[in-house]
Amino acid sequence: MLGHETATAAPGTARTTGRDEVFQVEEHGIDPIPDAERHGSAKDVFWLWFGSNLTFTYVINGALAVAFGLSFWQATAVVVIGGLAFLAIGAAGLSGVRTGTATLVVSRAAFGRRGNWPAGLLNWIVGIGYTVVNTVVGTLALEAFLADLGWSGGHAPRALALTVTLTLTFAVALWGHATVQFAERWMAYVLAVGFAALVVLVLPGADTSAPAAAPGAQAWSLAFVVVLAGPFSYLPMPADYTRYLPRTTSLKAVTRSAALGGFLSSVALGVAGAAAATRADMTDAVAGTQSLLPGWFQPLFLALVLGGSVTNSIITLYSSSLNLQVLGIPWSRARAIVISAAVTAAGSLGALFLTDFTTSLLSFLSLLIIVFAPWGGVFLADMVLRRCAYDSAGLHADAGGPYWYRSGWHPAGLTALLAGLVFSALTCDSELWTGPLVAPLGGADLTLLGAAVSALVYVLLARGHVTPHRP
């Protein structure tokens, strides 16, 4: 039985099957998408990841790499390597094509029906946190635009800017999958032109000289953590956007399209951020970048920052509604998204009115990897062991079935996840938490290796009894 996972019509109304149309509320949630209702192609995944990553957050990431002590070319190398992480995001989307359901449903195979719940909750919390980050960036950009128009001072302009940013994000995410795909594609067309102009204006004049002192292990490790936080935060989402693709879709094409889309936008903007940091004070990244631009382009720049934050927040907010269904919220996807939107609004209010945003952003990005790296390691290792072949019906079984394990808990997956979390926590260096192994390691932050630790432990524990599903 699927329980709350099955899309249902309101009492007294007939359910229209196959509705995944632009500007129509999507009826499916995490229930498997029937073959007859699947549509689209791998190029849709390219536009989704390309558009959603045309966000100013990557400019901030590139700037932070330079702020840690790296040169322009060293920061560029880190940004490029970080962009390659989208290969893992593309590969994780294969499970959606095979099962027709969301990523955090598929991860039940790795952690068990009940064991998936704690990891799902952690992923929902951190996913909402990333939505808050992008919402705040867009709000600050719109507030700056209002100041240019002569409205500044007090909390009113910022409150209005936050309301507009949240409304744009919520409206698209509420409509659902088809509208999300449509909005990401068309916003990508506009944002790509604008951000290309930004790169052309910022890149020339970058200081490419070597830093006065060679960066140490701490500088390199922190730069990698910040740059990789973005791609790693997507690991619980890829199948959410491939579950409508026909089963005949080329799996290689899905991986290639997603990886290329995320790589192109994240690397271009990350390099622009590194260049800007060599020319201006990027403590306030929006203001610092704006100071490098000609007057005629500055209003367009603020619009780009707002648009980029909205495109990224749309996909994280949409996925959060599916995640809540995974956690057991007995509501439709459209109703569940109201919870995520409310929490996002509350978090954004706190970040904008109660704390220093720059410090909060750095601390948040540093802590992201503690959760996403180990979870991603287990999920990807499980997918490889199973060759991405799952029992789709078994993923939704309430009790019993192939993924029930020991009373709904998979000891191998949870042990591996715990091992990775402990390793990441011990080696994390952030404003909010410094692990006891950081000092002995010379200040290096090795939280990224939590993925390798959890993957290795899982393979050692699960190899032999975790095998591909054979109908």
N, C-alpha and C positions, 0 to 999 in steps of 0.2 A: 504494500500500500504506500501511496505517496503522501497521504495526509495533507498538510498545509502546502506542500510543494506543488500541488496541482492547481493550475489557474482555473478559477471558477467564475461564473457569471453571477450577477446580482440576482436575487430572487425575482422570479417572474419575467426574466429576460432570457433570450437565447444566446448561447455563446457562439461567437463567430470564429471559426478556426482559421488559422493561417494569417491572422492579422499581425503583420510586422511592417507597418506603413508609416511614412513620414507624417508627423504631426497627429498621429493617432496613438493613444495610450497603449503600450505593449501589454498583451494579455499574459504572456508567458513569464514565469519566474525561473526557478531552478529546475522545474520539471523538464524532462528530456524533450528536445525539439524533434517532432516527427520528421521522417525523411521527406514527406510530401510538402512540408512547410519550409524546407531549407532552401536557401538561395544565396546568390552573391559569388564572389571569386576572391582569390588571394590578393588581388590588387586593392580590395577594400581594406584589408589589414594594413597595407602600406600607408594609405591615407590616414587611417586611424592613429597609428603610432607616429607618423610624421607630423600631423596636425597637433596632436595632444602634447607633443614635446617642443613645439614652438613656443616655449614659455621662458620668461625672464629668469626663472630660477636657475637655469643653466648658465646664464651670464654671471649670476651671483656665485655659482660654484667655481667657475673659472677664475673669478676675481679672488675668491678665498684661497685657491691653490697658490696664487702669487703672494697673498697676504701671509701665508705660512712660511714663505722664504724661498719659493721656487722661482726660477727665471721664467721668462715668457715661453721659451722653447721646452723647458722641463714641464711647465704647466700644460702646454699643448700636448705633450706626450701622454700625460696622465689623462687628459680629456679624451684623447683618441682611444686609449686602452679602455677607459670607462665606457665609451660608446660601443665597443665590441661586446659588452655585456648584454646588449640587446639580442645577441644570438641565443642566449638562454631564454629570453622572453619569447622570442619567436618559436623556439622548440617547445616551450611550455604550452603554447597554443594548440599543439597537435592533439592534446587530450580533448579539447572542445570539439574538434572535427570528428573524433572517434566516438565520443559519448553523447554529444549534443547537450551538455550541461555545463555548469559553472566550475571554475577552478577549485573552489573550496568544497565542492561536492566530490570532485575527483580525488582530492587529498584525503578523503575518508579511506581510500585504499591503503594509504601509507600510515595513517594514525588510528584507524578504526572508527566506527560510527560515533561512539561517545568520545573517544580519544581525540577526535578532530575538533571537538568543541573548544577546549582551551586555546589551541593554536588559532582557531577561527576567530575567537574573541580578541586575541592579541593582534591579529592581522587587521581586524575591523578598527580597533582603536588607533593603530598606527596609520592605517589608510585615511581615517578621518583627520588625523593630525596633519598628514600631507595636504589634504584638501584645505585645511585651515591655513597652512603656509601659503599656498597659491592664492587663496582668497584675500589674505592680508596684503600680498604683493599687489594684486589688482586694485584693492581699495586704496592703498597709498598712491598708486599712479593716478587714479581718478580724483583723489583729493588734491594732488598737485595740479591737475588740469583745472579743477575748480578754483584753485588759488590763482592760477594764471588769468582766469576770467575776473578776478577781483573779489572772490568770496573766500576768505580765510579767517582764522581765529575761532576759538571755541570748539565744541565737539560736534556741532551741527553738520559741517561739511563732511567730516569723516563718517558720521553716522549715515548720511545720505549715500556716500560712496560705497559703504559696506552694504547697504540695502540693495543698491543697483547691482553690485557684483554678485551677491547671493541670488537675486531674482533671475538674472541671466543664466546662472549655472543650474538652478533648481528647475527652471522651466524646461530646458532641453533634457536633463536627466530624468525628469518625471515622465515625459513622453516615451522614452525608452530607446531600445536598440536601433531601430531604423532612423529615428531622428538624431540620435547620437552620431551614427555613421554619416548622415547627411550633413550635419553641422560641422563635424570635424573636417570633412572634405572641403567644403566651401570656405570655411574659415582658414583652412590651410592655404588655399589659393591666395587669399588676401595677405595673411600674415607672412607667408614666404617672401612675397615681394617686399614688404615693409622691413622684415628682419634682414633680408639681403642688402637693402640700402643701409641699414644700421651697421652691418659688418663692413661694408665698403667705406663708411664714414669713420669708423672707429679703428679699424685695423692699421691703416697707414700711420706711421709715426710711433708705433709701439716700440718700447725700449727692449731690444733683443739682446742686450749685453748680459753677461753673467752676473749673478748677485755678488756682493762684497764678500760674503762668507758662504761656503758650500752648504747646502741644506743637509740636515742630518736625517736620521731615521724617523724622528718624530714628524718633521715637516712632510716627508714623502708619504708616510702612512696616513696622516690626517688628510692630506690632499686626496689620496685614493678613497678614503672613507667617504668624504663629502661628495666626490664626483660619482662614486658608485651607488650612493644612497638612492639616487633617482631611479636608475634601472632596477635595482634590487627591490624597490618598493612596489614594482609592478608584478612581481612573481605570483601573487595570489589572484591576478586578474586576466591573463591572456585568453583562457578558454571562454571567459564571459563574452568575448567578441568574435570567437571563431565557432561558437556552438551552432550558429545558423548556417554555416557553410556546408554544402553538400558533401557527403562522404567520399565522393569521387574527386574532391579537391586535392591537388598535388600537395603532399606533406612538405616536400622540399620547397615548393613555392610559398607556402605559408610561412615557413621559417625565414626564408630569404626576404620576403616582402616586409615582414615585421621588423627584422633586424636592420634592413636598409632604411626604413622609415625613421626608426628611433635614432639610428646612428647619424644620419645626415643632419637632422635638426639639433640634436644634443651637442654634437661636435662643433658645428658652425657657431652656435651661441656660446658654448664654453670657451672657444678660442677668442671670440669677441670680448668675453669677460676678462680673460687673461690679458688681452691687449689693453683694455680700458684700465685695468689695475696698475699697469706700468706707466700710465699717463695722468691718473687722477686719484683723489682720495675716494675709495669705494666703501668707506664705513657705512654711508647711506648709498647703496648701489644705484638706486634710481636717480638720485640727485647727482652722483658722481658721473654716471654715464651721460646724463642729460647735459652736463657742463661741457662735454666734448662735442656736442652736436650743434650745427648751425641753428639759428633761431627759427627758421621756417620749418625745420624738421621736428622740433621739440614737441609740439602738440601731437604730431603723428606718432612720435616715440611713446608718449604716454598712452595713446590708444593701443599701440602694440603690446605694451606691458599688460594692460587691462585685458585685451583679447587673448593673449597667451595664457594668462592665469585662468580665464574662464574655460578655455579648451581643455586644459589639464584637469581642472576641478570637475568638469563634466564626467569624465570617465571614472575618476575615483569615487565620486558621489553615486554614480550609477551602480558601480560594482558593490558599493557598501549596502545598497538595498538588497542585492542578491545575497550578500554575506549574512544579513540579518535573518533571511529565510533559512539559511544553513544553520544558524544558531538556534532556530526553533520559533522565531516570531511567527505566529499563525495568521499572518496578513499577506495580502498580495504584494507584489514588488512595488507597485505604485503607492500603496499605503505605507509600506515599510520605509520608503525613502524620506518620508516626513520626519522620522526619528533621526536619520542621519543628517538631514538638513538642519534640524533644531540643534543638534550637538555641534555641528560645524559653526552655526551662528554664535553659539555660546563661547566656543573656543576662539573664534575670531574676535569677539568682543574683548575677551581677556587679553589676547595678544596685542590688540590695538590700544587698549585703554589702561591696562594694568601692568604691563611688563615692557622691558626694552626689547624690541623686535629683533635686532641684529644678534644679540646674545642668545635669545630664545631660538632663533633659526639655527645657529651653529650647534647649539646643544641638541636640538631635535634631530638634525641630520646625522650627528655623531652617534646618537642612540638608535637610529633606525636599523642599523646593520645588526645590532644585537638580536633583534627579532627576525628580520627577513633573511639574513644569511643562513643561519642554521635551518630554518623552516624550508628555505629554497633548496638547501643541500639534500634534505630528506626527500622532498617532493620530486626533485629531478632524478635522484638515485632510484627511487621507486619506479618512476616512469621508464627509466632505462631497463631496469630488471624485468619489467612487465612488457617491454617493447611497445609501450603505449596501447596495450590491448587490455581493456577493462570489461567487466560484466556490468553493463549500464544499469540493468534492473537491480543488481546487487548493491550498487552505490546508493540507492534510494530505499533499501529495505530497512524497516524500523528495527527488526530483530532477526537474528539468524543470518543466513546468507554468507557469501564468501568473504565479506569484510567485517564480520562481527567479531572475529578473533576471540579474545577472552572477555566475555561479558561486554563487548563493544569497545574494548581497548586493545590496541596493537602494541605489545611490549617493545618490539624492535624499533618501531617508529618513534615512540615516546622516549625511549632510552636514548636513541640517537639525537633527538631534538634537545633533550636535556643536556647531553654531553656538549653539543654545539653551543647552547645558551650559556653554559657555565664557562666554556673556553672564551667565548666572546666577552662575557662580563668581566672575566679576570684580566683581559688584555685591552679593555676599552679605555680610551682617554678622552673624556668630554668634560664640559663645564659642570654637568650634573653628576657624573660618576667617573672616578678614576680607579681602574682595577689594580689590585696589588702586584700584578706582574709587569705593569707598565714601567716602573722605575728600574727594575732589574734588566729590562729589555732596552734600556737607553732612551726611554720615552716613546718607543714605537707603539702604535696602535694596530693590533693584529686581529681586530674583530672580524675582518673579512674572511680569515681562515676558519671561522666558525662553520662556514658552509662546507669546507673540505672535511673538517672533523666530523660533522654530523653525517655527511654522505658516506665517509669511510666506515663509521660505526654502524650505519644502517646496512651497508652491503655485507659487512662481516656477520651481522646478526640475522639478516633476512635472506641471505643467499641460500637457495635450495628450496625454500617453501614459498617464496614470492616469485611467481611465474606468470607468463602471459595467459590471459583468459582465452580458452578455446571453446567456442560455442558447440 
